[in-house]
Amino acid sequence: DKVSFVLGNIANHLNAIGNPKNADIRLVGHGPALLAFSTNAMALDLDERLIQLKEQGLKLEGCGNTMRGAQLTLADLTSGFAAIEE
């Protein structure tokens, strides 16, 4: 539910700015929330929303510490994620 809420807020923000070049918006997944973006656990409707948001300029980043702790790699996450270190 929280992931869906956040994606809704991001969509509203992107729609309000009009041109994605006007902002640099990044979704940073960490802790248990990052698991929602795992290709094994991700709901189809969530994937479709992410595709739309990425087309509007959203960048996806996953916490490197969380990924190591959960034994995830970028290949385990939906397409478009980059790893970042805290």
Number of C-alpha atoms within 10 A of each C-alpha: 5 8 14 12 10 12 16 14 12 17 17 11 14 21 13 10 11 11 11 16 11 10 13 10 17 13 14 16 22 15 13 10 14 19 20 16 23 18 15 11 12 14 12 10 10 14 15 10 15 21 15 12 19 15 11 17 17 21 17 21 19 25 18 19 16 20 21 10 10 13 9 17 15 16 11 16 21 18 16 14 19 15 17 14 9 7
